[in-house]
Amino acid sequence: MRRDLGDFQTPPELAAALVARLGPIGARWPRVLEPTCGRGAFLEAVCSALAPPREVVGVEIQSSHGTEARARLALLPSPTRSTILEADVFGLDLRTDPPWTEGGPLLVLGNPPWITNAELGRLGSANLPPKRNVKSLSGLAARTGAANFDLGEAVWLKLIDELADQDPTIALLCKTSVARAVLHHLHRTGRPVSDAEMIEIDARRWFGASVGACFLKLTLGAGGSTGRVAVFSDPEASRPRCAMGSVQGLFASDLETLETLDFAVGRSPVCWRQGVKHDTARVLELTERPDGTLCNGLGEEVVVELSFVYPLLKGTDLARRAIDRPRRRLIVTQEKLGGETRDLAERAPLLWSYLRDRAGGFDKRRSSIYQNAPPFALFGIGPYTFAPYKAAVAGIHRPSRFRAVGPVDGRPTVFDDTCYLLPCRSALEAAVLAAAADDPIARRVLRALTFADAKRPVTKAVLQMIDLGGVLARADAPALIDRVAEILRDDLGLDDGTDDAIKAEVERLIPLLSPSDDRKLERPASDVVTAESPSASSDRPA
Ligand SMILES: C[S@@+](CC[C@H](N)C(=O)[O-])C[C@H]1O[C@@H](n2cnc3c(N)ncnc32)[C@H](O)[C@@H]1O
């Protein structure tokens, strides 16, 4: 097996079950294309079905696989005309290169490679779509620059791009993450899909791979689309387990649940913020030693002006109770996005020389956001960073846990960029918001909006879709009050949240959090749940 070719041959039994699911192939599709046909499991299954197509074309890069596929098809007593092309599918123009002798509706069927471009890079393989081609695929260009891009996704997008005019049905086995990316691409580019279903596949059973996998079937072209993707839990399932689809521009995993809880779904007027992005953890992130001294990720003791050092929480810390978290610190070089840093030479000479001596770490930052930014610049920084209290969640966990976070030693806690936060004026406000986001209703909404196998299931866009006002209005009031009191005690170390004070805060927040409330339109989002920006004199060195 060639790893760089993402070579996981489909077991014949699985190929036959999936082909059977498509119904009498020949009655609907006279032509079948297998773009990376391997040893021909899918082609054999369609040619041996009760109603075979008139013609099949397979493409395969490995000559030994292609030879085996030809031999397998030759043994079948099938009337189907077959051609196996030994070729790199990315080098073909699928509009013109397959040597069809038949016309009529086209089914594209198969199982493209399971490998990411990052893995290909590590293997030193050139098994990638040519750059020129990739760039011309709409929507793909931006993503090829990204670290991880799946070869299976490149096959999907090539098929969609080159064959859309023929309104084909495309049915491919792939990782669920690839399927989602493809559906997202179609949604974003507005390409019509007349029919869509996803059948979940047990990848461990069939391929010995621990990854979410599915058989995604899409028919391109306008006509009768509901915009929903029915999800079946296995190839034998006759009733869908749920339906995926888009809600106000977001692709969600469970539309029915969202429809049931529609009072808690909607664009939130409060603005979730992402934590600080800096890409220089070894220099800017510090730990506090038992003797109170600070140490950086290079193992060096750090002595800088403490007014630029803030308590830091990372996504993994939010999974722990407040008392069990490590004492981290972050050097914060700016107060606002794009803020000048060169004046640190005068305002904070120790910090300036610390940063200058380690400037190499900053010069290596690859992201284009740092180009033309002031030296040692950060992102995800603004008045909200310095709010005394926050309701926060880690984007990387599912199920997620919302926490209320307060100052440490009088200094506001900041977060890394795996976290999202709402800046708050008071401890009670933070506790009510964290309790609302952790309410069973909000949890169900969050589950229905997200995908368990996503790298970062919870994003800013997802959080903005939860109507916390709707959640607070319908939540079980006694349970909510208990949860707020618990958060105040466990997260913030406060025992003074009386039931009446909590109720009053809930009542105050409901109208401010609700997307349908007109009052929010009169106020900028940052005013609804706000924090004061640090004043230069109180929070910053003179
Ligand atoms: C996941 S396997 C599946 C094979 C076959 N479709 C099946 O279902 O059994 C992926 C196949 O893609 C082939 N492949 C990888 N890169 C290719 C490329 N650029 N062009 C054509 N085939 C390729 C591999 O050799 C391998 O046979």
PDBQT file of the ligand as one rigid body, heavy atoms in Angstrom, charges set to zero:
ROOT
HETATM    1  C1  LIG A 601      -8.790   4.967  -1.052  1.00  0.00    +0.000 C 
HETATM    2  S1  LIG A 601      -8.110   4.080  -2.397  1.00  0.00    +0.000 S 
HETATM    3  C2  LIG A 601      -9.596   3.482  -3.104  1.00  0.00    +0.000 C 
HETATM    4  C3  LIG A 601      -9.459   2.660  -4.317  1.00  0.00    +0.000 C 
HETATM    5  C4  LIG A 601     -10.762   2.310  -4.975  1.00  0.00    +0.000 C 
HETATM    6  N1  LIG A 601     -11.451   3.516  -5.380  1.00  0.00    +0.000 N 
HETATM    7  C5  LIG A 601     -11.628   1.501  -4.043  1.00  0.00    +0.000 C 
HETATM    8  O1  LIG A 601     -12.715   1.976  -3.721  1.00  0.00    +0.000 OA
HETATM    9  O2  LIG A 601     -11.221   0.424  -3.645  1.00  0.00    +0.000 OA
HETATM   10  C6  LIG A 601      -7.554   5.406  -3.385  1.00  0.00    +0.000 C 
HETATM   11  C7  LIG A 601      -6.974   5.024  -4.701  1.00  0.00    +0.000 C 
HETATM   12  O3  LIG A 601      -6.614   6.228  -5.359  1.00  0.00    +0.000 OA
HETATM   13  C8  LIG A 601      -5.459   5.969  -6.117  1.00  0.00    +0.000 C 
HETATM   14  N2  LIG A 601      -4.848   7.278  -6.396  1.00  0.00    +0.000 N 
HETATM   15  C9  LIG A 601      -4.159   8.065  -5.528  1.00  0.00    +0.000 A 
HETATM   16  N3  LIG A 601      -3.789   9.209  -6.119  1.00  0.00    +0.000 NA
HETATM   17  C10 LIG A 601      -4.276   9.152  -7.385  1.00  0.00    +0.000 A 
HETATM   18  C11 LIG A 601      -4.228  10.060  -8.481  1.00  0.00    +0.000 A 
HETATM   19  N4  LIG A 601      -3.596  11.236  -8.380  1.00  0.00    +0.000 N 
HETATM   20  N5  LIG A 601      -4.835   9.700  -9.637  1.00  0.00    +0.000 NA
HETATM   21  C12 LIG A 601      -5.479   8.508  -9.738  1.00  0.00    +0.000 A 
HETATM   22  N6  LIG A 601      -5.545   7.610  -8.738  1.00  0.00    +0.000 NA
HETATM   23  C13 LIG A 601      -4.960   7.932  -7.559  1.00  0.00    +0.000 A 
HETATM   24  C14 LIG A 601      -4.635   5.060  -5.216  1.00  0.00    +0.000 C 
HETATM   25  O4  LIG A 601      -3.661   4.354  -5.951  1.00  0.00    +0.000 OA
HETATM   26  C15 LIG A 601      -5.734   4.153  -4.655  1.00  0.00    +0.000 C 
HETATM   27  O5  LIG A 601      -5.921   3.026  -5.474  1.00  0.00    +0.000 OA
ENDROOT
TORSDOF 0
